[in-house]
Amino acid sequence: MSLEYDQKVQRVMQIAKEAGKKILEIYNSEQDREVFIKGDDGPVTKADHASNVYICKELHKHFPSYGILTEEILNESEFSVEEFQALQEKTKNWRDYEDFWMVDPLDGTKDFISGSGEFGIHLGHVHKDTPVFGVNYFPVDDIFYIGMKDKGAWKVKGSLWEQLHVSQATSIQDLGLLASKYRPNEKEDAVTKALGLGEPLRLGPTGLKICLVASGVKGVFIVFSPKQSLWDTCSSEIILREAGGEIGYFDGTNIDYRQSSGTKIAKPFIASNGTFHIEILVRLNKLVA
């Protein structure tokens, strides 16, 4: 059954769409594409910030009982006193909420800066410690990827809703591989070659690569040296799982979205179409060892 008429889905899609408009205004402006560096976390732009402010305001307004974990810092001057106080509490104490949002207001900042167009907005709802709803929106192409627990995963372009299914490849050799275009590594490439996955399709953002696994474009995405944060995979995880795929650490356990400290994904992980997930993990761990 399509999620097209679900009120929550429509609300979050609209929030993502409006945030996307704010990003595109800056993306299409030569004057506003100024780049800043935020410590060890890489570049950030006015677009990251504008998207974040809008999303946090709207999520606070429409989902007042949810906590929020977001990538970007909130500045007091851009909110009302009530909004800022409430958002400070929600973002600092997000682990204390049974339900909370994980927000990546601009996944793919490097692609935003380079002009490739491969960037998106990711909004993931976590219940207890499990993603149960996710919306990924790619504003340049005006495409949504949506997943809700037990209700399937969908790709939405305009008024067309297409249900997603992972690759139905019948052998590991036919799965195909996705990899980062920013951090190619000879040792990692040697491992994936030994797995028989062939030459990878290299793209930027993590969320986009996981959505393409969910869409059946390729069957495997492996992260050997994670630099991602929880918001990079949260919304994409439920999309992938509802399309029939699997995602988790090399030891077979799931990513912990309520981890006791920090927000970084500290261990290598793999996203796959599920069919050969365990077999790949066994072979992968032997090769890495």
BAFI-599170 format. One line per field, with one value per residue: residue number from 1; x, y, z of N, C-alpha, C in turn; residue in one letter. Coordinates in pm, 1 decimal, decimal comma. Layout:
BEGIN
nr	(NUM;...)
n_east	(X;...)
n_north	(Y;...)
n_up	(Z;...)
ca_east	(X;...)
ca_north	(Y;...)
ca_up	(Z;...)
c_east	(X;...)
c_north	(Y;...)
c_up	(Z;...)
rest	(A;...)
end
This chain:
BEGIN
nr	(1;2;3;4;5;6;7;8;9;10;11;12;13;14;15;16;17;18;19;20;21;22;23;24;25;26;27;28;29;30;31;32;33;34;35;36;37;38;39;40;41;42;43;44;45;46;47;48;49;50;51;52;53;54;55;56;57;58;59;60;61;62;63;64;65;66;67;68;69;70;71;72;73;74;75;76;77;78;79;80;81;82;83;84;85;86;87;88;89;90;91;92;93;94;95;96;97;98;99;100;101;102;103;104;105;106;107;108;109;110;111;112;113;114;115;116;117;118;119;120;121;122;123;124;125;126;127;128;129;130;131;132;133;134;135;136;137;138;139;140;141;142;143;144;145;146;147;148;149;150;151;152;153;154;155;156;157;158;159;160;161;162;163;164;165;166;167;168;169;170;171;172;173;174;175;176;177;178;179;180;181;182;183;184;185;186;187;188;189;190;191;192;193;194;195;196;197;198;199;200;201;202;203;204;205;206;207;208;209;210;211;212;213;214;215;216;217;218;219;220;221;222;223;224;225;226;227;228;229;230;231;232;233;234;235;236;237;238;239;240;241;242;243;244;245;246;247;248;249;250;251;252;253;254;255;256;257;258;259;260;261;262;263;264;265;266;267;268;269;270;271;272;273;274;275;276;277;278;279;280;281;282;283;284;285;286;287;288;289)
n_east	(84,8;62,0;227,5;124,0;-98,6;-67,1;-69,8;144,0;364,0;323,0;351,1;621,1;750,5;683,2;818,4;1083,9;1088,3;1052,6;1280,6;1464,0;1418,1;1527,2;1793,8;1848,1;1817,2;2048,9;2239,3;2211,7;2304,1;2576,3;2694,6;2635,8;2756,0;2949,6;3210,9;3275,9;3488,4;3434,1;3599,4;3721,5;3528,8;3492,0;3371,1;3120,5;2827,4;2630,4;2395,0;2365,4;2316,3;2085,1;1892,8;1890,0;1793,1;1528,4;1419,9;1443,5;1276,8;1025,9;996,3;990,7;755,1;552,5;591,8;594,8;656,2;883,0;1234,5;1535,7;1811,7;2056,4;2281,9;2393,9;2483,6;2267,1;2171,8;2095,6;1985,2;1822,0;1581,3;1268,1;1240,6;1107,6;1116,1;1393,2;1475,0;1326,0;1425,7;1694,3;1680,7;1570,5;1765,1;1998,3;1931,1;1844,1;1861,6;1698,7;1441,6;1169,1;1091,9;1261,0;1401,7;1645,6;1851,4;1986,6;2065,4;2186,6;2316,1;2606,5;2774,7;3018,7;2956,9;2762,7;2922,3;3095,4;2922,1;2800,6;2545,0;2470,3;2341,1;2153,4;1864,4;1807,8;1580,0;1515,2;1311,0;1342,2;1235,8;1252,1;1524,8;1541,7;1526,9;1226,4;1095,5;1169,7;1276,1;1433,4;1541,6;1623,0;1699,3;1787,1;1715,8;1456,6;1352,4;1219,5;1303,0;1146,1;1070,8;881,9;827,9;712,8;550,2;664,5;894,9;956,1;1001,4;964,8;860,0;741,0;402,1;421,3;446,8;665,7;722,2;997,7;1248,6;1511,0;1808,9;1769,9;1970,0;2131,5;2376,4;2685,6;2867,5;2709,7;2601,7;2708,9;2876,4;2883,8;3073,1;3272,9;3351,0;3529,8;3716,1;3892,9;4067,4;4345,7;4388,7;4133,3;3998,8;4123,2;4024,9;3746,7;3761,4;3857,7;3634,3;3482,7;3320,0;3356,5;3428,0;3364,9;3075,7;3124,5;3021,2;2912,6;2752,0;2665,1;2395,6;2270,6;2396,4;2308,9;2035,9;2038,3;2114,2;1883,2;1713,2;1786,2;1981,6;2252,8;2406,6;2559,3;2716,8;2998,5;3156,6;3464,2;3632,7;3490,3;3367,8;3137,3;2837,5;2562,7;2331,8;2381,5;2310,6;2066,1;1789,4;1812,6;1851,2;1599,7;1463,3;1612,3;1581,0;1304,1;1284,7;1382,0;1645,7;1961,5;2150,6;2438,7;2696,3;3026,3;3041,9;2793,4;2600,0;2350,8;2348,9;2372,3;2149,3;2100,7;2331,1;2553,7;2738,7;2865,5;2822,5;2922,4;2961,7;3127,2;3236,7;3325,6;3085,5;2823,0;2598,7;2348,5;2174,4;2067,1;2032,6;2279,3;2401,3;2501,9;2685,9;2866,3;2961,2;3097,5;3301,8;3418,0;3514,5;3713,1;3890,7;3960,7;4081,7)
n_north	(-120,6;217,0;502,4;741,2;889,0;919,5;1120,5;1201,0;1132,6;1303,6;1550,3;1551,6;1518,9;1765,1;1942,2;1869,2;1934,2;2214,9;2291,3;2206,8;2392,2;2621,1;2547,2;2522,2;2784,4;2903,1;2737,0;2795,8;3049,6;3251,9;3421,2;3343,5;3102,2;3050,7;2892,5;2729,0;2592,3;2342,5;2258,1;1930,3;1816,8;1881,6;2068,2;2332,5;2510,0;2809,7;2703,7;2453,7;2552,8;2718,8;2532,1;2367,9;2535,2;2587,0;2322,8;2233,9;2415,6;2348,8;2075,3;2088,2;2232,8;2066,7;1814,6;1803,4;1639,4;1496,8;1428,7;1579,4;1519,0;1682,5;1769,4;2027,4;2329,3;2520,3;2859,8;3115,5;3361,3;3315,2;3207,7;3215,4;3301,8;3100,7;2887,0;2846,0;2775,5;2541,4;2382,7;2367,5;2207,1;1974,1;1897,7;1867,6;1668,8;1445,5;1167,2;1102,2;1090,0;887,1;885,1;1028,7;1263,1;1225,6;1440,1;1531,8;1809,1;1873,5;1645,9;1565,1;1787,7;1842,6;1776,5;1963,9;2192,5;2138,7;2134,9;1911,1;1821,6;1600,8;1583,2;1574,3;1587,4;1451,9;1295,7;1121,5;915,2;784,9;526,9;435,9;261,3;221,1;290,7;395,0;535,0;714,7;987,6;1080,3;1341,3;1468,0;1757,3;1874,3;1694,2;1665,6;1441,0;1199,8;955,5;718,7;549,9;341,5;165,1;-160,2;-79,8;-53,0;72,3;359,8;537,6;866,4;1078,4;1371,2;1314,4;1044,5;740,1;492,6;168,0;45,6;-203,9;-417,4;-530,6;-828,6;-1006,8;-1317,1;-1413,2;-1340,9;-1216,4;-1076,9;-870,5;-603,4;-297,9;-14,8;277,2;526,4;833,2;1006,7;899,0;689,5;379,0;175,5;-71,0;-132,1;-148,7;-373,0;-570,8;-569,0;-642,0;-900,2;-1015,4;-1039,5;-843,7;-660,7;-356,2;-54,9;164,5;493,3;736,1;1033,3;1120,4;931,5;866,5;873,5;660,6;439,9;455,2;389,0;125,0;29,6;73,9;-113,2;-58,3;-110,8;-378,4;-378,9;-185,6;-87,1;25,1;76,6;236,4;420,1;751,6;860,7;993,8;928,9;1041,6;1021,8;770,6;697,5;762,7;646,6;380,4;265,4;292,4;123,1;-126,7;-165,3;-201,3;-448,1;-496,0;-517,2;-381,5;-314,7;-359,5;-503,4;-722,8;-825,4;-710,3;-452,6;-101,5;123,9;352,5;494,2;519,4;524,8;732,9;1010,1;1074,2;962,1;702,4;432,2;197,6;-21,0;-78,0;-239,5;-219,7;-395,4;-594,5;-794,1;-1068,0;-1202,4;-1122,7;-1231,5;-1420,4;-1253,5;-1103,1;-1302,9;-1379,6;-1130,7;-1058,6;-1251,9;-1178,3;-917,0;-971,0)
n_up	(0,0;-88,2;58,1;5,4;95,2;362,8;645,9;811,2;654,2;434,5;560,8;647,7;405,4;289,2;458,1;400,3;128,3;125,6;266,8;81,6;-122,3;-9,5;0,1;-274,9;-363,2;-268,3;-381,4;-650,6;-659,3;-718,0;-538,9;-277,2;-213,6;-13,4;168,1;475,5;732,9;966,7;1215,3;1251,8;1098,9;837,3;544,8;558,1;461,9;387,9;304,4;435,9;688,6;658,1;576,4;802,4;1009,7;922,3;910,7;1180,4;1314,2;1200,8;1262,9;1541,1;1570,9;1456,7;1562,3;1857,9;2076,7;2024,1;2040,0;1901,7;1698,8;1537,1;1270,7;1253,1;1433,6;1642,7;1630,1;1854,6;1772,0;1553,9;1619,9;1799,8;2149,4;2289,8;2105,1;2080,4;2341,4;2380,4;2168,2;2235,2;2463,1;2350,7;2161,1;2309,4;2489,7;2345,0;2359,7;2570,1;2486,4;2381,1;2117,5;1848,0;1611,5;1357,9;1192,1;889,4;742,6;504,1;323,5;172,5;131,2;4,8;-257,5;-306,9;-305,1;-517,1;-727,9;-835,1;-786,8;-641,0;-373,2;-66,5;157,5;471,4;680,9;962,6;1164,0;1478,3;1685,8;2011,3;1979,2;1712,5;1365,1;1217,6;1027,0;734,9;532,3;244,7;50,8;-263,7;-390,9;-639,6;-840,5;-766,6;-626,2;-407,2;-160,1;35,4;336,3;552,0;849,9;806,5;598,6;355,0;95,6;-104,1;-412,0;-513,7;-762,0;-866,7;-915,3;-924,5;-766,0;-691,5;-593,2;-406,1;-458,2;-367,3;-543,8;-732,9;-780,8;-848,0;-782,5;-612,7;-777,5;-952,4;-814,0;-794,8;-700,4;-483,8;-406,7;-233,9;-393,2;-298,3;-123,8;-233,8;-194,1;-206,7;-71,3;24,6;-216,5;-317,7;-148,7;-203,9;-469,0;-444,5;-335,9;-555,2;-659,6;-856,8;-1050,6;-877,2;-867,8;-826,7;-602,5;-423,1;-152,8;141,1;200,7;-51,6;-182,3;-30,4;-81,2;-351,0;-338,7;-218,4;-429,1;-613,0;-797,5;-753,8;-561,5;-325,1;-70,2;91,7;383,3;495,1;653,7;859,3;852,7;893,4;1048,1;1277,4;1165,5;898,8;807,1;918,6;824,3;575,3;636,7;715,1;477,3;310,1;444,5;427,4;160,2;131,7;195,4;384,3;657,8;852,3;1106,7;1052,6;1221,1;1221,2;1381,5;1452,0;1362,7;1629,4;1723,9;1950,2;2088,7;2368,9;2391,3;2203,5;1844,1;1621,7;1375,7;1467,6;1372,5;1094,2;828,7;637,4;364,5;198,0;-55,6;86,8;21,2;-1,1;227,3;475,8;379,4;242,5;460,2;607,9;428,8;392,2;648,3;679,3;475,6;554,0;797,0)
ca_east	(0,0;139,7;222,3;91,4;-202,9;-35,2;-53,2;279,4;452,6;305,3;404,7;767,3;789,3;671,6;930,2;1205,1;1077,3;1076,3;1423,0;1532,8;1408,3;1623,8;1925,5;1864,5;1835,6;2191,7;2313,5;2203,1;2355,1;2722,5;2740,6;2610,0;2812,9;3069,2;3241,7;3343,7;3537,6;3392,6;3690,3;3759,3;3410,5;3487,1;3310,3;2980,4;2788,9;2507,2;2282,3;2350,8;2261,6;1947,8;1809,6;1880,3;1704,4;1390,4;1377,2;1427,2;1154,8;906,9;983,8;947,6;615,8;457,6;617,0;647,2;698,2;1001,5;1366,7;1598,5;1957,1;2086,5;2424,9;2442,5;2462,2;2157,2;2205,6;1982,3;1928,5;1733,8;1462,0;1204,5;1292,2;1044,1;1170,3;1533,5;1482,6;1274,1;1517,0;1815,6;1651,9;1549,1;1887,6;2098,1;1884,3;1769,0;1858,7;1596,8;1310,1;1139,8;1090,2;1340,1;1440,9;1785,0;1842,8;2101,2;2003,4;2249,4;2409,6;2677,3;2820,1;3124,4;2891,6;2700,7;3028,0;3150,7;2818,5;2759,5;2401,7;2446,9;2325,5;2015,6;1816,3;1768,3;1504,5;1486,6;1242,3;1384,5;1151,3;1340,2;1659,9;1528,7;1463,4;1095,2;1044,3;1275,5;1256,0;1551,0;1498,6;1732,6;1628,1;1822,4;1634,1;1320,9;1318,7;1213,4;1304,1;1069,4;1046,9;813,5;828,2;602,7;466,7;736,6;981,8;904,2;1066,8;857,8;895,7;613,4;287,2;446,2;500,4;718,3;772,3;1137,4;1290,5;1654,1;1851,4;1736,0;2085,3;2136,4;2513,4;2761,7;2933,7;2612,9;2545,3;2756,1;2927,7;2889,6;3183,6;3291,7;3438,8;3621,5;3818,9;3935,6;4174,0;4394,6;4367,3;3990,3;3963,9;4172,8;3932,6;3621,4;3792,1;3865,9;3497,3;3421,6;3213,9;3384,9;3458,8;3253,9;3018,0;3168,2;2934,7;2945,9;2687,0;2628,8;2251,7;2238,5;2444,2;2219,8;1910,0;2057,4;2106,0;1739,9;1646,8;1831,3;2081,8;2365,5;2367,0;2644,2;2791,6;3080,8;3234,2;3572,0;3688,2;3377,2;3375,9;2997,7;2766,0;2436,9;2232,3;2414,4;2253,3;1941,1;1671,6;1839,5;1840,8;1462,5;1430,8;1675,7;1519,7;1169,0;1299,6;1427,4;1789,5;2018,4;2260,7;2490,7;2840,8;3092,5;3019,0;2655,8;2508,1;2290,8;2395,2;2301,9;2114,9;2092,7;2457,2;2567,0;2819,0;2903,9;2728,3;2994,6;2955,6;3266,7;3284,3;3292,3;2952,3;2788,4;2458,8;2337,8;2039,5;2021,6;2039,3;2410,7;2457,8;2581,7;2798,6;2964,0;3023,5;3192,7;3416,8;3477,3;3591,6;3833,8;3981,1;4010,3;4172,6)
ca_north	(0,0;340,0;596,1;869,2;963,9;922,9;1261,0;1221,9;1127,5;1426,2;1661,6;1548,3;1547,6;1909,4;2005,2;1844,8;2007,7;2356,4;2304,0;2192,7;2520,0;2712,4;2503,0;2551,4;2928,8;2930,3;2657,3;2864,1;3184,8;3254,7;3504,5;3286,0;2968,5;3063,2;2767,5;2739,0;2463,9;2323,7;2166,6;1808,9;1762,0;1918,5;2195,6;2363,4;2627,9;2876,9;2616,1;2361,2;2627,9;2761,8;2412,1;2319,7;2623,9;2563,0;2188,0;2224,3;2489,7;2275,8;1951,4;2128,8;2276,1;1961,3;1693,8;1864,1;1541,7;1426,5;1487,7;1607,3;1520,1;1742,1;1785,4;2164,6;2403,9;2616,6;2994,0;3172,0;3477,8;3275,9;3144,3;3284,9;3256,9;2970,9;2786,6;2816,3;2703,4;2405,8;2309,0;2339,4;2090,5;1856,7;1855,7;1825,8;1549,9;1365,1;1025,8;1083,6;1081,9;757,9;913,6;1146,2;1281,4;1246,4;1535,5;1576,7;1913,5;1873,2;1534,5;1582,7;1926,4;1849,9;1774,2;2095,6;2287,8;2107,5;2155,4;1784,2;1800,3;1478,1;1612,5;1553,8;1617,3;1324,6;1306,1;986,8;901,7;668,6;489,1;364,8;266,0;166,6;376,2;344,0;617,7;797,2;1062,3;1138,5;1425,6;1518,8;1870,3;1903,4;1605,2;1666,3;1300,2;1151,0;814,1;714,1;417,3;336,6;27,8;-250,1;-21,8;-49,9;182,9;418,6;649,0;956,6;1185,2;1433,4;1239,9;901,8;663,9;363,9;90,4;6,8;-340,1;-435,2;-616,1;-971,2;-1080,3;-1455,7;-1447,0;-1227,2;-1149,9;-994,2;-768,9;-468,2;-231,3;131,1;320,1;670,3;892,8;1097,8;830,7;560,3;320,7;57,4;-192,8;-159,8;-192,5;-510,4;-658,4;-581,8;-718,0;-1040,0;-1061,7;-1061,2;-744,9;-581,4;-214,9;14,3;291,3;585,8;851,7;1109,0;1105,9;799,9;845,0;844,0;525,6;342,5;459,0;317,9;-17,6;3,4;80,8;-223,5;-13,0;-196,8;-464,7;-372,3;-64,9;-122,9;133,3;16,8;333,6;512,4;889,8;903,2;1009,6;854,5;1101,3;987,2;640,9;667,2;759,7;553,6;242,1;213,3;282,3;0,7;-246,0;-183,0;-246,8;-586,9;-503,3;-528,6;-291,6;-335,5;-367,0;-623,6;-835,3;-870,1;-636,1;-333,3;30,2;165,8;493,6;558,0;484,0;595,5;854,3;1050,9;1057,5;903,4;558,3;403,2;70,4;-45,9;-134,0;-280,0;-219,4;-488,9;-634,6;-891,3;-1207,8;-1259,8;-1038,9;-1311,5;-1478,1;-1147,2;-1071,4;-1409,5;-1366,3;-999,3;-1063,2;-1331,5;-1098,2;-804,8;-1028,3)
ca_up	(0,0;-98,5;170,8;-56,9;165,2;504,6;682,9;862,5;538,2;358,2;638,9;646,0;267,4;266,8;529,6;321,3;1,9;151,5;299,1;-46,4;-194,9;51,3;-45,3;-417,7;-378,0;-244,7;-480,1;-779,7;-643,6;-713,7;-428,5;-144,6;-194,3;69,4;238,5;604,1;783,1;1106,4;1283,7;1179,1;1032,8;696,8;504,9;581,4;384,2;429,9;271,4;549,0;801,0;629,0;578,0;939,5;1085,7;880,2;949,6;1325,6;1350,1;1158,1;1340,5;1675,0;1561,3;1420,7;1642,1;1981,1;2177,9;1973,9;2049,3;1772,7;1684,2;1407,3;1244,5;1263,0;1557,1;1640,2;1677,5;1927,0;1704,9;1443,1;1674,4;1910,5;2279,2;2321,5;2013,5;2109,5;2468,5;2359,2;2080,7;2311,8;2548,0;2265,2;2092,8;2408,5;2562,2;2249,0;2402,1;2673,7;2422,2;2318,9;1974,3;1811,9;1472,5;1320,3;1081,7;810,9;660,8;372,0;308,9;45,7;119,8;-96,6;-388,3;-318,5;-337,7;-649,1;-829,3;-896,8;-764,8;-563,9;-230,8;-23,9;292,4;531,0;805,2;1011,0;1292,1;1556,0;1798,8;2104,6;1920,4;1577,9;1265,0;1176,7;917,7;678,6;408,5;181,1;-60,8;-346,3;-450,9;-778,6;-923,4;-711,1;-603,4;-269,5;-122,9;159,4;392,6;682,2;900,4;769,3;492,0;229,4;57,1;-227,0;-480,6;-554,9;-855,1;-901,1;-863,1;-945,6;-652,9;-738,1;-479,5;-421,8;-427,8;-385,7;-654,4;-723,7;-834,0;-799,1;-745,7;-560,9;-890,3;-1024,0;-725,4;-822,2;-581,3;-471,9;-322,3;-226,3;-493,2;-231,6;-46,4;-288,9;-115,2;-279,5;7,9;25,1;-351,9;-333,1;-75,6;-278,8;-590,9;-403,2;-314,1;-686,6;-679,0;-975,9;-1036,7;-811,6;-910,8;-722,3;-581,3;-304,1;-22,8;193,1;187,8;-190,4;-215,4;32,8;-155,9;-477,5;-305,4;-198,8;-560,2;-697,6;-894,9;-717,4;-451,0;-206,2;-35,1;206,7;442,9;572,8;749,0;870,3;899,5;894,6;1174,1;1282,0;1075,7;760,4;770,0;988,8;736,8;465,7;684,3;708,5;334,5;260,7;505,2;373,8;20,9;136,7;216,5;518,2;688,7;986,6;1123,3;1001,2;1312,3;1205,9;1468,0;1393,3;1406,0;1750,2;1706,9;2082,2;2152,3;2497,1;2380,5;2069,6;1733,3;1509,9;1354,1;1501,4;1316,3;953,7;808,8;501,6;322,2;85,5;-94,0;185,5;-22,1;27,2;332,8;569,4;306,1;219,1;588,4;641,3;339,3;415,3;771,8;653,6;394,2;635,3;897,8)
c_east	(87,4;123,0;173,2;-6,7;-182,4;-0,7;87,2;379,3;444,2;365,3;556,7;820,8;785,7;783,6;1059,5;1204,1;1107,7;1221,7;1506,9;1529,8;1509,3;1766,4;1948,9;1880,5;1982,6;2276,9;2319,5;2253,0;2507,0;2772,8;2732,2;2678,2;2947,7;3086,9;3316,6;3392,3;3501,4;3480,8;3730,9;3644,8;3392,9;3410,4;3164,1;2949,7;2665,2;2384,6;2257,6;2274,9;2114,9;1851,0;1785,5;1783,5;1559,0;1339,8;1351,8;1303,0;1029,6;888,0;939,2;799,3;519,4;476,5;675,6;697,2;824,7;1128,8;1423,4;1750,4;1986,6;2235,4;2475,6;2405,6;2348,0;2204,0;2082,1;1911,0;1825,8;1605,6;1396,5;1263,4;1238,3;1102,4;1311,5;1548,2;1437,1;1370,4;1649,5;1796,2;1640,8;1678,0;1995,4;2060,9;1807,2;1760,1;1748,6;1456,1;1289,0;1138,3;1175,6;1373,1;1592,0;1784,7;1979,6;2047,4;2064,3;2355,4;2475,8;2723,1;2928,7;3065,3;2814,9;2804,2;3080,3;3051,7;2770,8;2609,2;2368,5;2440,7;2178,6;1989,6;1764,3;1701,3;1463,3;1420,9;1286,8;1288,2;1231,5;1482,2;1660,3;1467,8;1332,3;1035,2;1157,7;1233,7;1390,8;1504,7;1620,2;1677,0;1663,2;1737,1;1487,7;1269,8;1322,5;1237,7;1243,4;1055,0;977,0;800,1;698,3;510,9;542,2;823,5;941,6;997,9;956,3;915,1;766,3;497,9;305,5;512,5;539,3;774,9;912,9;1158,8;1440,7;1682,3;1814,9;1847,9;2095,7;2277,7;2583,9;2822,7;2840,0;2558,2;2581,8;2782,8;2918,0;3002,5;3195,4;3384,0;3543,9;3734,2;3854,4;4060,0;4216,8;4368,0;4219,6;3944,8;4009,4;4080,2;3803,6;3643,0;3798,7;3728,2;3425,8;3312,4;3239,9;3417,2;3339,1;3202,2;3046,3;3078,5;2973,7;2872,3;2649,6;2481,0;2210,4;2279,9;2353,3;2084,9;1922,3;2065,7;1959,2;1664,2;1687,6;1932,4;2211,0;2326,2;2444,4;2709,5;2866,0;3159,6;3338,4;3622,1;3584,5;3415,5;3235,1;2948,0;2630,8;2332,9;2260,8;2345,0;2111,6;1820,7;1688,9;1822,9;1698,8;1415,6;1485,8;1607,3;1380,4;1171,0;1353,2;1573,8;1828,7;2128,6;2306,6;2641,7;2896,0;3070,2;2874,3;2554,9;2460,2;2358,6;2308,4;2274,9;2090,4;2220,6;2486,9;2649,1;2852,1;2795,4;2796,2;2966,5;3099,1;3323,0;3248,5;3154,0;2928,5;2637,8;2448,4;2193,0;1984,5;2043,3;2170,1;2479,1;2550,6;2704,1;2907,3;3035,2;3128,7;3319,3;3491,7;3564,3;3719,3;3936,7;4042,2;4110,0;4306,5)
c_north	(124,2;426,3;733,5;952,6;965,2;1066,9;1291,2;1224,9;1257,4;1546,7;1666,1;1571,1;1697,9;1985,1;1990,1;1925,5;2156,4;2381,6;2293,9;2320,3;2620,2;2676,6;2543,2;2700,9;2965,5;2859,0;2729,2;3008,3;3180,6;3329,2;3433,9;3152,9;2973,9;2935,5;2796,7;2599,4;2453,0;2217,4;2050,4;1752,3;1809,6;2046,7;2207,6;2492,8;2693,9;2789,3;2513,4;2430,9;2666,3;2643,8;2364,6;2403,5;2595,2;2427,5;2179,7;2299,6;2408,6;2145,7;1981,8;2165,4;2159,8;1831,3;1735,4;1764,9;1464,9;1502,8;1508,3;1597,0;1571,6;1768,5;1925,2;2230,2;2503,8;2749,7;3062,5;3281,9;3441,9;3207,4;3238,6;3231,1;3118,4;2859,4;2746,1;2737,0;2558,3;2323,1;2277,9;2214,7;1964,4;1806,3;1809,0;1692,3;1454,4;1218,6;998,1;1068,2;942,6;770,8;1036,6;1144,0;1288,0;1324,6;1556,7;1679,7;1926,7;1763,6;1546,5;1725,5;1941,5;1850,9;1903,0;2197,1;2265,6;2129,9;2027,9;1759,0;1679,2;1508,6;1602,2;1597,7;1486,8;1348,0;1166,1;988,5;772,2;648,0;395,3;364,7;220,5;268,2;314,9;422,4;706,1;862,9;1117,4;1214,6;1483,2;1631,3;1899,8;1820,8;1601,3;1522,9;1269,9;1001,1;807,4;570,1;429,0;191,1;-43,8;-194,0;-1,8;72,1;229,2;525,9;735,9;1066,7;1246,6;1358,2;1088,5;839,2;524,7;286,6;38,6;-139,0;-350,7;-527,4;-762,2;-1057,5;-1217,7;-1501,8;-1322,6;-1146,4;-1054,8;-878,4;-626,8;-392,4;-79,9;168,1;471,4;719,4;983,4;1027,0;694,8;510,3;189,6;-71,6;-232,0;-208,6;-335,7;-609,8;-677,9;-657,8;-866,9;-1099,1;-1089,6;-962,9;-651,8;-436,6;-140,9;134,0;390,0;710,4;919,4;1067,1;962,2;769,5;809,3;702,4;418,7;339,3;384,5;167,0;-56,0;-1,0;-31,7;-183,3;-92,7;-274,5;-450,1;-234,7;-95,4;-1,1;71,6;108,8;443,3;650,5;948,0;923,1;939,4;909,9;1070,9;859,5;618,4;656,3;659,3;408,3;188,5;203,1;151,8;-124,1;-271,4;-222,9;-389,6;-604,4;-516,1;-425,2;-318,1;-342,7;-498,2;-745,1;-884,1;-797,6;-508,5;-206,1;75,9;315,7;565,5;526,7;578,1;722,9;883,0;1028,9;998,6;753,5;507,2;279,0;57,8;-108,6;-163,9;-268,4;-308,7;-518,4;-745,0;-1035,8;-1274,5;-1187,9;-1118,9;-1369,9;-1374,1;-1111,4;-1175,2;-1394,8;-1236,0;-1000,0;-1145,5;-1250,0;-983,7;-854,0;-1063,5)
c_up	(0,0;26,2;126,7;24,2;316,9;544,9;733,2;747,7;459,6;430,7;628,7;504,8;239,9;336,7;449,7;192,2;21,9;189,5;172,1;-128,2;-141,0;8,6;-190,7;-444,6;-363,6;-348,6;-615,1;-774,8;-632,5;-590,2;-293,4;-118,4;-120,9;151,8;367,6;642,9;930,4;1171,8;1195,9;1095,8;888,9;671,1;544,0;506,8;444,3;404,4;381,3;661,2;776,4;632,8;720,4;1022,5;1050,9;929,8;1099,7;1372,9;1318,8;1236,0;1483,2;1676,1;1544,8;1500,2;1777,0;2085,5;2137,9;2009,5;1909,7;1786,5;1544,7;1393,5;1277,8;1396,3;1538,8;1698,3;1734,3;1848,9;1597,5;1489,6;1775,5;2040,8;2312,8;2235,2;2054,2;2239,0;2452,0;2275,1;2149,8;2398,5;2463,8;2202,8;2191,2;2472,1;2471,7;2289,6;2504,4;2616,8;2361,9;2166,7;1947,9;1663,3;1461,3;1190,3;1018,1;712,9;521,9;369,0;171,7;24,4;14,2;-237,5;-413,5;-366,1;-479,8;-762,1;-896,1;-885,3;-680,5;-414,5;-193,6;118,1;350,9;666,2;848,4;1147,9;1358,4;1671,3;1887,7;2048,3;1774,8;1481,9;1216,6;1059,3;866,0;549,3;363,7;58,1;-132,0;-433,0;-596,3;-874,2;-879,9;-692,6;-453,4;-266,6;17,1;206,5;526,4;723,8;868,3;659,8;361,6;209,6;-82,4;-280,7;-538,3;-643,0;-904,9;-836,5;-875,7;-824,0;-702,2;-619,0;-509,0;-384,9;-455,2;-503,8;-628,9;-783,1;-768,8;-767,9;-695,8;-675,0;-964,6;-940,2;-767,8;-694,2;-594,3;-377,5;-327,0;-336,9;-428,9;-157,1;-106,1;-216,1;-179,6;-202,8;8,3;-111,5;-376,2;-264,5;-154,8;-410,7;-559,2;-374,9;-446,4;-720,0;-796,6;-946,1;-975,8;-890,0;-798,4;-720,3;-450,7;-177,8;13,8;171,4;46,8;-226,4;-153,4;-38,3;-289,0;-456,1;-286,7;-330,9;-653,5;-802,6;-878,3;-593,2;-322,4;-193,7;94,1;252,9;536,0;683,7;770,8;922,2;909,5;1038,0;1164,0;1185,7;928,4;714,1;821,2;895,5;624,3;509,0;671,2;564,1;278,3;315,5;448,4;226,6;13,8;166,2;362,4;534,3;830,9;986,9;1068,6;1091,5;1308,4;1293,1;1398,6;1441,9;1523,4;1742,1;1840,0;2160,8;2268,2;2489,1;2234,4;1966,0;1609,6;1499,5;1362,4;1433,4;1169,0;940,3;661,9;481,0;199,4;52,8;-4,1;148,0;17,3;143,8;425,4;499,8;280,1;348,6;626,8;557,7;364,2;540,4;758,1;576,2;473,7;738,5;835,1)
rest	(M;S;L;E;Y;D;Q;K;V;Q;R;V;M;Q;I;A;K;E;A;G;K;K;I;L;E;I;Y;N;S;E;Q;D;R;E;V;F;I;K;G;D;D;G;P;V;T;K;A;D;H;A;S;N;V;Y;I;C;K;E;L;H;K;H;F;P;S;Y;G;I;L;T;E;E;I;L;N;E;S;E;F;S;V;E;E;F;Q;A;L;Q;E;K;T;K;N;W;R;D;Y;E;D;F;W;M;V;D;P;L;D;G;T;K;D;F;I;S;G;S;G;E;F;G;I;H;L;G;H;V;H;K;D;T;P;V;F;G;V;N;Y;F;P;V;D;D;I;F;Y;I;G;M;K;D;K;G;A;W;K;V;K;G;S;L;W;E;Q;L;H;V;S;Q;A;T;S;I;Q;D;L;G;L;L;A;S;K;Y;R;P;N;E;K;E;D;A;V;T;K;A;L;G;L;G;E;P;L;R;L;G;P;T;G;L;K;I;C;L;V;A;S;G;V;K;G;V;F;I;V;F;S;P;K;Q;S;L;W;D;T;C;S;S;E;I;I;L;R;E;A;G;G;E;I;G;Y;F;D;G;T;N;I;D;Y;R;Q;S;S;G;T;K;I;A;K;P;F;I;A;S;N;G;T;F;H;I;E;I;L;V;R;L;N;K;L;V;A)
end
